[in-house]
Amino acid sequence: MESWDTQRKKVAVIGGGLVGSLNACFLAKRNFQVDVYEAREDIRVAQLARGRSINLALSHRGRQALKAIGLEDQYILSISRTNLNKDLLTAVENYPNAKVYFGHRLLTCNPEEGTITVLGSDKVPKDVTYDLIVGCDGAYSTVRSHLMKKPRFDYSQQYIPHGYMELTIPPRNGDFAMEPNYLHIWPRNTFMMIALPNKNKTFTCTLFMPFEEFEKLQTSRDVLDFFHKYFPDAIPLMGEQALTQDFFLLPAQAMISVKCSPFHFKSRCVLMGDAAHAIVPFFGQGMNAGFEDCLVFDELMEKFNNDLSMCLPEFSRFRIPDDHAVSDLSMYNYVEMRAHVNSRWFIFHKNVERFLHAIMPSTFIPLYTMVTFSRIRYHEAMLRWRWQKKVINKGFFLFGTLVAIGSTYLLIRSMAPRPLDYLRRPWDWVTNLQYTGHVSLKTPWSH
């Protein structure tokens, strides 16, 4: 630690979003000189958080079913990402060794030399050298684009065939139009709509649907016919005029999933958050996965005494399996939300999981609980979930086999005239064949 005290290391955090600002706080606390470069202008306002239950309200053709997706004592806190970001930026500026440069866009990045070129409001490119460059600049990361030119850097992206569009349910008589303590879902197998409550008594609805289905809805009449067919109970909540206005306000937006490996380059550059692993939103873990990047990186810095040459490779080794796993889980959860929740077998399977968790809480843990309410690593949660499903399915198969064998045995017993008849018949067949030259196979139910 002495060498760090005599000469403070300089770190550039590219991106002042949620992950960038939180990471800047961790690094500043470790006595680094931290400069945060954010392309947007400063937009700070404070707002309080709101708690939400994690129950589901499933709606199908006007009929509503309430289902719990977590355990009774579990709840999640929902907070405005924008307002949380603003509070984190304020926290960064509370450190004397940290500074945020708003309106500064990254032009180029040289991880080999640790240099970046930024363009500020004066429109004059500026070159700066740092000991560490941290790329927290989102799914379309400029830092990552430079790492992609390096040998042995793997990268893949996938636009899922579904887009999303936001709609609104206004208050009714000054209050929420629906029960506010639920995530409301309209599952329709190949698409779905969800609704979440806001503090102003409105609901933000998000319609997730294949782009080709969005493209079929060209007029207000098309939209109303579609909603009358698939979401009839939502129309009186939204209002026909407001629905059609909201629908054509903006086109459906795309969703991208990004995977890359490794997350670092030597001891000079590292990626975190969406820059390293953008995921689709269906497990609600995008922000949490990014925050966990920051936490794990800080724990590794503590373990290796701020030695970047040891910390960065270990960060890649540790986080890549988890961040790839949460990406896959998010893809799966979309199928579960839009289709599986309609299945009675799926609901029965979930109830079996709950029962097993109640009697063996340390052996069987529901996937949602592992991902959302524990620090079980994402890839370990996925492996454990698959094992649990296999055990449950094998249990169902064994039970079904025993029932089938038992039923067959009882059926044979009830139909046979005498239990020893089947043992005598082969000898009778031989005797009959000797005297008549043929055999007649008489069944117990022949007359």
RODO-2510 file (C-alpha; in nm, 4 decimals, decimal comma):
residues 447
     n   res          X          Y          Z
     1     m     0,0000     0,0000     0,0000
     2     e     0,2889     0,2404     0,0548
     3     s     0,3649     0,2850    -0,3166
     4     w    -0,0020     0,3669    -0,3752
     5     d     0,0034     0,6310    -0,1061
     6     t     0,3113     0,8059    -0,2477
     7     q     0,1842     0,8123    -0,6062
     8     r    -0,1909     0,7979    -0,6631
     9     k    -0,2909     0,5925    -0,9685
    10     k    -0,5207     0,7519    -1,2266
    11     v    -0,8365     0,5792    -1,3515
    12     a    -1,0679     0,6836    -1,6349
    13     v    -1,4252     0,5579    -1,6072
    14     i    -1,5962     0,5857    -1,9448
    15     g    -1,9671     0,6297    -1,8870
    16     g    -2,1394     0,7960    -1,5955
    17     g    -2,4381     0,5640    -1,5860
    18     l    -2,5375     0,3389    -1,2997
    19     v    -2,2403     0,1022    -1,3237
    20     g    -1,9859     0,3721    -1,4085
    21     s    -2,0821     0,6000    -1,1215
    22     l    -2,0974     0,3174    -0,8650
    23     n    -1,7614     0,1848    -0,9808
    24     a    -1,6148     0,5360    -0,9563
    25     c    -1,7229     0,5482    -0,5907
    26     f    -1,5506     0,2172    -0,5162
    27     l    -1,2300     0,3270    -0,6894
    28     a    -1,2239     0,6707    -0,5302
    29     k    -1,2691     0,5099    -0,1917
    30     r    -0,9548     0,3083    -0,2667
    31     n    -0,7615     0,6321    -0,3133
    32     f    -0,7412     0,6254    -0,6933
    33     q    -0,7643     0,9526    -0,8840
    34     v    -1,0878     0,8952    -1,0754
    35     d    -1,2123     1,0852    -1,3803
    36     v    -1,5596     0,9964    -1,5099
    37     y    -1,6414     1,0894    -1,8696
    38     e    -2,0116     1,1088    -1,9496
    39     a    -2,1405     1,2018    -2,2949
    40     r    -2,4706     1,3372    -2,1583
    41     e    -2,5184     1,6622    -1,9733
    42     d    -2,5773     1,6678    -1,5965
    43     i    -2,9375     1,5768    -1,5113
    44     r    -2,9539     1,5505    -1,1321
    45     v    -3,2801     1,5281    -0,9363
    46     a    -3,3586     1,3241    -0,6227
    47     q    -3,6533     1,0911    -0,5832
    48     l    -3,7485     0,8290    -0,3300
    49     a    -3,7746     0,4600    -0,3971
    50     r    -4,0902     0,2555    -0,3864
    51     g    -4,1419    -0,1027    -0,2739
    52     r    -4,3230    -0,3604    -0,4835
    53     s    -4,4295    -0,7102    -0,4108
    54     i    -4,3122    -0,9807    -0,6474
    55     n    -4,6513    -1,1377    -0,7093
    56     l    -4,8058    -1,1805    -1,0521
    57     a    -5,1481    -1,0827    -1,1743
    58     l    -5,2114    -1,2935    -1,4851
    59     s    -5,4908    -1,1759    -1,7127
    60     h    -5,6530    -1,3787    -1,9881
    61     r    -5,9586    -1,2452    -2,1708
    62     g    -6,0730    -1,0402    -1,8747
    63     r    -6,0188    -1,3146    -1,6147
    64     q    -5,7472    -1,2452    -1,3616
    65     a    -5,5455    -1,4932    -1,1548
    66     l    -5,3104    -1,3868    -0,8768
    67     k    -4,9966    -1,5945    -0,8322
    68     a    -4,6904    -1,5564    -0,6115
    69     i    -4,3548    -1,5924    -0,7824
    70     g    -4,1469    -1,5489    -0,4677
    71     l    -4,1738    -1,6665    -0,1087
    72     e    -4,4088    -1,4920     0,1313
    73     d    -4,1452    -1,2813     0,3069
    74     q    -3,9676    -1,1735    -0,0131
    75     y    -4,0121    -0,8433    -0,1909
    76     i    -3,8156    -0,6315    -0,4350
    77     l    -3,7543    -0,2582    -0,4328
    78     s    -3,8253    -0,0775    -0,7563
    79     i    -3,6573     0,2566    -0,8090
    80     s    -3,6211     0,4976    -1,0966
    81     r    -3,2962     0,4148    -1,2745
    82     t    -3,2538     0,7791    -1,3709
    83     n    -3,2944     0,9103    -1,0183
    84     l    -3,0679     0,6423    -0,8736
    85     n    -2,8074     0,7398    -1,1348
    86     k    -2,8298     1,1029    -1,0266
    87     d    -2,7795     1,0127    -0,6611
    88     l    -2,4762     0,8014    -0,7499
    89     l    -2,3244     1,0891    -0,9484
    90     t    -2,3635     1,3103    -0,6433
    91     a    -2,1907     1,0438    -0,4355
    92     v    -1,8997     1,0387    -0,6829
    93     e    -1,8503     1,4140    -0,6543
    94     n    -1,8411     1,3904    -0,2757
    95     y    -1,4950     1,2326    -0,3111
    96     p    -1,2201     1,4978    -0,3427
    97     n    -1,0164     1,2646    -0,5663
    98     a    -1,3011     1,2114    -0,8180
    99     k    -1,4360     1,4353    -1,0925
   100     v    -1,7184     1,3935    -1,3436
   101     y    -1,6807     1,5479    -1,6904
   102     f    -2,0245     1,5890    -1,8443
   103     g    -2,0687     1,6413    -2,2152
   104     h    -1,7419     1,4579    -2,2876
   105     r    -1,7584     1,1882    -2,5536
   106     l    -1,4942     0,9210    -2,6018
   107     l    -1,3479     0,9335    -2,9532
   108     t    -1,0679     0,6776    -2,9386
   109     c    -0,9137     0,4442    -2,6858
   110     n    -0,5673     0,2834    -2,6910
   111     p    -0,5639     0,0092    -2,4268
   112     e    -0,1990    -0,0739    -2,4998
   113     e    -0,0822     0,2700    -2,3931
   114     g    -0,3667     0,3516    -2,1556
   115     t    -0,4585     0,6643    -2,3527
   116     i    -0,7996     0,8005    -2,4483
   117     t    -0,9135     1,0874    -2,6676
   118     v    -1,2224     1,2748    -2,5517
   119     l    -1,4220     1,5531    -2,7088
   120     g    -1,5746     1,8096    -2,4744
   121     s    -1,8064     2,1030    -2,5226
   122     d    -1,5204     2,3100    -2,6646
   123     k    -1,5058     2,0641    -2,9577
   124     v    -1,1302     2,0263    -2,9129
   125     p    -1,0075     1,6633    -2,8875
   126     k    -0,8024     1,6013    -2,5757
   127     d    -0,5579     1,3137    -2,5174
   128     v    -0,5217     1,1820    -2,1613
   129     t    -0,3190     0,8898    -2,0221
   130     y    -0,4398     0,6666    -1,7373
   131     d    -0,3200     0,3653    -1,5440
   132     l    -0,6594     0,1981    -1,5890
   133     i    -0,9460     0,2505    -1,8339
   134     v    -1,2845     0,1179    -1,7190
   135     g    -1,5422     0,0795    -1,9947
   136     c    -1,8919     0,1292    -1,8532
   137     d    -2,0343     0,2866    -2,1677
   138     g    -2,3254     0,0575    -2,2386
   139     a    -2,4315    -0,2025    -2,4931
   140     y    -2,2774    -0,0076    -2,7813
   141     s    -1,9511     0,0492    -2,5942
   142     t    -1,6773     0,2478    -2,7670
   143     v    -1,4182     0,0979    -2,5317
   144     r    -1,5284    -0,2539    -2,6260
   145     s    -1,5113    -0,1695    -2,9970
   146     h    -1,1390    -0,1017    -2,9531
   147     l    -1,0841    -0,4243    -2,7596
   148     m    -1,2533    -0,6153    -3,0417
   149     k    -0,9528    -0,5362    -3,2600
   150     k    -0,7236    -0,7269    -3,0241
   151     p    -0,6336    -1,0936    -3,0846
   152     r    -0,8346    -1,3621    -2,9017
   153     f    -1,1163    -1,1278    -2,8070
   154     d    -1,4506    -1,3050    -2,8584
   155     y    -1,7656    -1,1062    -2,9209
   156     s    -2,1233    -1,1864    -3,0169
   157     q    -2,4456    -0,9924    -3,0254
   158     q    -2,8017    -1,0987    -3,0853
   159     y    -3,1069    -0,8875    -3,1563
   160     i    -3,4021    -1,0944    -3,0434
   161     p    -3,6922    -1,1014    -3,2938
   162     h    -3,9193    -0,9236    -3,0450
   163     g    -3,9461    -0,5512    -2,9869
   164     y    -4,1128    -0,3511    -2,7118
   165     m    -4,3447    -0,0531    -2,6897
   166     e    -4,4520     0,1447    -2,3833
   167     l    -4,8164     0,2335    -2,3190
   168     t    -4,9931     0,3918    -2,0196
   169     i    -5,2849     0,3143    -1,7889
   170     p    -5,3946     0,6425    -1,6234
   171     p    -5,5371     0,6724    -1,2694
   172     r    -5,9045     0,6028    -1,2172
   173     n    -6,0919     0,8380    -0,9824
   174     g    -5,7586     0,9569    -0,8427
   175     d    -5,6380     0,6065    -0,7556
   176     f    -5,4696     0,3104    -0,9224
   177     a    -5,6858     0,1504    -1,1897
   178     m    -5,5572    -0,1956    -1,0849
   179     e    -5,4043    -0,3538    -0,7778
   180     p    -5,0682    -0,1696    -0,7412
   181     n    -4,8717    -0,4360    -0,5530
   182     y    -4,8470    -0,6754    -0,8426
   183     l    -4,6571    -0,7189    -1,1637
   184     h    -4,9472    -0,7531    -1,4058
   185     i    -4,8864    -0,9865    -1,7001
   186     w    -5,1021    -1,0627    -2,0020
   187     p    -4,9299    -1,3821    -2,1319
   188     r    -5,0214    -1,4722    -2,4901
   189     n    -4,7684    -1,7480    -2,5699
   190     t    -4,5768    -1,5738    -2,8515
   191     f    -4,6050    -1,2249    -2,7013
   192     m    -4,7111    -1,0532    -2,3805
   193     m    -4,7904    -0,7250    -2,2132
   194     i    -4,6874    -0,6262    -1,8592
   195     a    -4,7871    -0,3363    -1,6341
   196     l    -4,5998    -0,1852    -1,3399
   197     p    -4,7323     0,0844    -1,1015
   198     n    -4,5825     0,4319    -1,0693
   199     k    -4,5928     0,6761    -0,7795
   200     n    -4,8301     0,9065    -0,9694
   201     k    -5,0981     0,6284    -0,9703
   202     t    -5,0381     0,5414    -1,3353
   203     f    -4,9192     0,2094    -1,4749
   204     t    -4,6464     0,1821    -1,7348
   205     c    -4,7424    -0,0981    -1,9725
   206     t    -4,4880    -0,2625    -2,1989
   207     l    -4,5975    -0,4671    -2,4981
   208     f    -4,3358    -0,7250    -2,6037
   209     m    -4,4079    -0,8749    -2,9436
   210     p    -4,2369    -0,9963    -3,2642
   211     f    -4,1585    -0,7089    -3,4996
   212     e    -4,3629    -0,8655    -3,7792
   213     e    -4,6710    -0,8473    -3,5548
   214     f    -4,6051    -0,4785    -3,4805
   215     e    -4,5719    -0,4163    -3,8547
   216     k    -4,9217    -0,5555    -3,9177
   217     l    -5,0774    -0,2806    -3,7037
   218     q    -5,0738     0,0165    -3,9403
   219     t    -5,3922     0,2036    -3,8425
   220     s    -5,5843     0,2917    -3,5286
   221     r    -5,8502     0,0390    -3,6316
   222     d    -5,5839    -0,2331    -3,6566
   223     v    -5,4607    -0,1532    -3,3066
   224     l    -5,8081    -0,1529    -3,1525
   225     d    -5,9036    -0,4795    -3,3244
   226     f    -5,5807    -0,6378    -3,2003
   227     f    -5,6388    -0,5246    -2,8404
   228     h    -6,0054    -0,6291    -2,8488
   229     k    -5,8888    -0,9755    -2,9520
   230     y    -5,5949    -1,0242    -2,7139
   231     f    -5,6223    -0,7637    -2,4334
   232     p    -5,9933    -0,6746    -2,4099
   233     d    -5,9763    -0,5886    -2,0380
   234     a    -5,6931    -0,3409    -2,0991
   235     i    -5,8880    -0,1197    -2,3401
   236     p    -6,1238     0,0389    -2,0822
   237     l    -5,8233     0,0911    -1,8527
   238     m    -5,6221     0,2745    -2,1179
   239     g    -5,8979     0,4386    -2,3187
   240     e    -5,9235     0,3855    -2,6936
   241     q    -5,8025     0,7323    -2,7917
   242     a    -5,5052     0,7303    -2,5510
   243     l    -5,4136     0,3764    -2,6593
   244     t    -5,3940     0,4610    -3,0282
   245     q    -5,2034     0,7840    -2,9564
   246     d    -4,9464     0,6052    -2,7397
   247     f    -4,9125     0,3208    -2,9878
   248     f    -4,8047     0,5449    -3,2756
   249     l    -4,5993     0,7844    -3,0642
   250     l    -4,2759     0,5854    -3,1146
   251     p    -4,1951     0,2727    -3,3156
   252     a    -4,1262    -0,0581    -3,1400
   253     q    -3,7755    -0,0641    -2,9939
   254     a    -3,5190    -0,3405    -3,0370
   255     m    -3,3585    -0,5506    -2,7617
   256     i    -3,0009    -0,6719    -2,7844
   257     s    -2,7990    -0,9346    -2,6001
   258     v    -2,4192    -0,8984    -2,5949
   259     k    -2,1545    -1,1475    -2,4847
   260     c    -1,7786    -1,1043    -2,4967
   261     s    -1,4646    -1,2576    -2,3514
   262     p    -1,2358    -1,1659    -2,1852
   263     f    -1,3595    -0,8602    -1,9966
   264     h    -1,0100    -0,7135    -1,9641
   265     f    -0,6977    -0,6259    -2,1623
   266     k    -0,3739    -0,6831    -1,9740
   267     s    -0,3677    -0,4566    -1,6662
   268     r    -0,4814    -0,1409    -1,8474
   269     c    -0,8469    -0,1861    -1,9430
   270     v    -1,1604    -0,3630    -1,8156
   271     l    -1,5279    -0,3765    -1,9196
   272     m    -1,8236    -0,3780    -1,6812
   273     g    -2,2012    -0,3656    -1,6986
   274     d    -2,3735    -0,3580    -2,0382
   275     a    -2,0402    -0,2921    -2,2081
   276     a    -1,9397    -0,6442    -2,1066
   277     h    -2,2775    -0,8230    -2,1021
   278     a    -2,5885    -0,6438    -2,2231
   279     i    -2,8914    -0,8638    -2,1549
   280     v    -3,2614    -0,8608    -2,2353
   281     p    -3,4795    -0,7275    -1,9501
   282     f    -3,6969    -1,0273    -1,8684
   283     f    -3,5305    -1,1338    -1,5435
   284     g    -3,4861    -0,7793    -1,4165
   285     q    -3,1166    -0,8430    -1,3500
   286     g    -2,9411    -0,6013    -1,5875
   287     m    -2,8667    -0,3350    -1,3289
   288     n    -2,8040    -0,5902    -1,0548
   289     a    -2,5541    -0,7821    -1,2695
   290     g    -2,3702    -0,4569    -1,3394
   291     f    -2,3649    -0,3630    -0,9716
   292     e    -2,2376    -0,7097    -0,8890
   293     d    -1,9525    -0,6482    -1,1358
   294     c    -1,8544    -0,3467    -0,9271
   295     l    -1,8828    -0,5379    -0,6003
   296     v    -1,6815    -0,8373    -0,7219
   297     f    -1,4136    -0,6097    -0,8682
   298     d    -1,3839    -0,4244    -0,5375
   299     e    -1,3583    -0,7536    -0,3467
   300     l    -1,0816    -0,8686    -0,5809
   301     m    -0,8997    -0,5377    -0,5400
   302     e    -0,9107    -0,5945    -0,1662
   303     k    -0,7880    -0,9519    -0,2058
   304     f    -0,4965    -0,8563    -0,4337
   305     n    -0,4077    -0,5314    -0,2566
   306     n    -0,5017    -0,3127    -0,5566
   307     d    -0,2675    -0,5044    -0,7898
   308     l    -0,4295    -0,4532    -1,1307
   309     s    -0,2114    -0,7128    -1,3035
   310     m    -0,3648    -0,9816    -1,0806
   311     c    -0,7109    -0,8360    -1,0294
   312     l    -0,8149    -0,7874    -1,3949
   313     p    -0,7494    -1,1445    -1,5196
   314     e    -0,9201    -1,2855    -1,2113
   315     f    -1,2182    -1,0578    -1,2702
   316     s    -1,2621    -1,1977    -1,6216
   317     r    -1,2210    -1,5557    -1,5037
   318     f    -1,4709    -1,5104    -1,2227
   319     r    -1,7408    -1,3006    -1,3883
   320     i    -1,7676    -1,4333    -1,7439
   321     p    -1,9502    -1,7603    -1,6500
   322     d    -2,1954    -1,5670    -1,4322
   323     d    -2,2699    -1,2877    -1,6771
   324     h    -2,3176    -1,5308    -1,9653
   325     a    -2,5477    -1,7386    -1,7435
   326     v    -2,7699    -1,4450    -1,6474
   327     s    -2,7961    -1,3582    -2,0163
   328     d    -2,9246    -1,7085    -2,0918
   329     l    -3,1599    -1,7018    -1,7923
   330     s    -3,3057    -1,3706    -1,9116
   331     m    -3,3767    -1,5220    -2,2522
   332     y    -3,5458    -1,8217    -2,0883
   333     n    -3,7550    -1,6095    -1,8542
   334     y    -3,9206    -1,4338    -2,1472
   335     v    -4,0559    -1,7693    -2,2647
   336     e    -4,1679    -1,8477    -1,9110
   337     m    -4,3483    -1,5152    -1,8695
   338     r    -4,5250    -1,5108    -2,2052
   339     a    -4,6105    -1,8826    -2,2358
   340     h    -4,5259    -2,1181    -1,9495
   341     v    -4,7368    -1,9333    -1,6911
   342     n    -5,0433    -2,0409    -1,8927
   343     s    -4,9585    -2,4092    -1,8403
   344     r    -5,1201    -2,6058    -1,5591
   345     w    -4,8232    -2,8431    -1,5644
   346     f    -4,5871    -2,5483    -1,5151
   347     i    -4,7919    -2,4206    -1,2189
   348     f    -4,8011    -2,7712    -1,0701
   349     h    -4,4228    -2,7983    -1,1133
   350     k    -4,3796    -2,4635    -0,9347
   351     n    -4,5967    -2,5817    -0,6463
   352     v    -4,3862    -2,8969    -0,6148
   353     e    -4,0740    -2,6766    -0,6016
   354     r    -4,2308    -2,4697    -0,3237
   355     f    -4,3218    -2,7814    -0,1270
   356     l    -3,9724    -2,9277    -0,1604
   357     h    -3,8197    -2,5939    -0,0594
   358     a    -4,0453    -2,5839     0,2478
   359     i    -3,9333    -2,9274     0,3689
   360     m    -3,5724    -2,9066     0,2411
   361     p    -3,4882    -2,5339     0,2290
   362     s    -3,1138    -2,5800     0,1829
   363     t    -3,1460    -2,8501    -0,0848
   364     f    -3,4248    -2,7194    -0,3107
   365     i    -3,4287    -2,3443    -0,3765
   366     p    -3,6527    -2,1914    -0,6478
   367     l    -3,4593    -2,0322    -0,9348
   368     y    -3,6148    -1,6899    -0,8787
   369     t    -3,5101    -1,6979    -0,5136
   370     m    -3,1534    -1,7988    -0,5990
   371     v    -3,1162    -1,5252    -0,8613
   372     t    -3,2958    -1,2415    -0,6852
   373     f    -3,2521    -1,3006    -0,3123
   374     s    -2,9103    -1,4553    -0,2706
   375     r    -2,5501    -1,4096    -0,3739
   376     i    -2,5407    -1,7552    -0,5265
   377     r    -2,3464    -1,7015    -0,8469
   378     y    -2,5618    -1,6850    -1,1587
   379     h    -2,4004    -1,9830    -1,3296
   380     e    -2,4221    -2,1894    -1,0103
   381     a    -2,7903    -2,0983    -0,9761
   382     m    -2,8526    -2,2135    -1,3332
   383     l    -2,6684    -2,5439    -1,2800
   384     r    -2,8500    -2,6032    -0,9533
   385     w    -3,1870    -2,5197    -1,1121
   386     r    -3,1248    -2,7695    -1,3917
   387     w    -3,0297    -3,0368    -1,1369
   388     q    -3,3445    -2,9683    -0,9351
   389     k    -3,5615    -2,9933    -1,2465
   390     k    -3,3969    -3,3246    -1,3353
   391     v    -3,4555    -3,4631    -0,9846
   392     i    -3,8215    -3,3555    -0,9858
   393     n    -3,8823    -3,4961    -1,3348
   394     k    -3,7180    -3,8262    -1,2402
   395     g    -3,9402    -3,8348    -0,9312
   396     f    -4,2481    -3,7820    -1,1498
   397     f    -4,1307    -4,0575    -1,3877
   398     l    -4,0664    -4,3032    -1,1036
   399     f    -4,4040    -4,2298    -0,9469
   400     g    -4,5793    -4,2661    -1,2814
   401     t    -4,3986    -4,5935    -1,3516
   402     l    -4,4997    -4,7387    -1,0149
   403     v    -4,8609    -4,6326    -1,0691
   404     a    -4,8609    -4,7897    -1,4173
   405     i    -4,7087    -5,1170    -1,2924
   406     g    -4,9477    -5,1328    -0,9998
   407     s    -5,2509    -5,0618    -1,2191
   408     t    -5,1440    -5,3246    -1,4736
   409     y    -5,0965    -5,5832    -1,2001
   410     l    -5,4393    -5,5147    -1,0520
   411     l    -5,5985    -5,5270    -1,3968
   412     i    -5,4425    -5,8656    -1,4742
   413     r    -5,5433    -6,0018    -1,1331
   414     s    -5,9020    -5,8912    -1,1827
   415     m    -5,9262    -6,0429    -1,5308
   416     a    -5,7504    -6,3794    -1,4760
   417     p    -5,9735    -6,6762    -1,3656
   418     r    -5,6991    -6,8347    -1,1585
   419     p    -5,3458    -6,7058    -1,0959
   420     l    -5,1863    -7,0403    -1,1960
   421     d    -5,3660    -7,0624    -1,5328
   422     y    -5,0854    -6,8790    -1,7089
   423     l    -4,8350    -7,1329    -1,5778
   424     r    -5,0443    -7,4334    -1,6900
   425     r    -5,1237    -7,3094    -2,0403
   426     p    -4,7839    -7,3724    -2,2062
   427     w    -4,8062    -7,7434    -2,1075
   428     d    -5,1661    -7,7583    -2,2359
   429     w    -5,0515    -7,6059    -2,5682
   430     v    -4,7840    -7,8744    -2,6094
   431     t    -5,0313    -8,1562    -2,5327
   432     n    -5,2930    -8,0138    -2,7689
   433     l    -5,0378    -7,9750    -3,0460
   434     q    -4,9369    -8,3424    -3,0167
   435     y    -5,2963    -8,4701    -3,0582
   436     t    -5,4575    -8,2161    -3,2937
   437     g    -5,1686    -8,0544    -3,4802
   438     h    -5,2717    -7,6993    -3,3874
   439     v    -5,3006    -7,4674    -3,0857
   440     s    -5,5936    -7,2367    -2,9913
   441     l    -5,4891    -6,9416    -2,7760
   442     k    -5,7910    -6,8651    -2,5609
   443     t    -5,7755    -6,5307    -2,3769
   444     p    -5,9415    -6,4756    -2,0362
   445     w    -6,1977    -6,2450    -2,1971
   446     s    -6,2890    -6,4813    -2,4857
   447     h    -6,6456    -6,6236    -2,4887
***
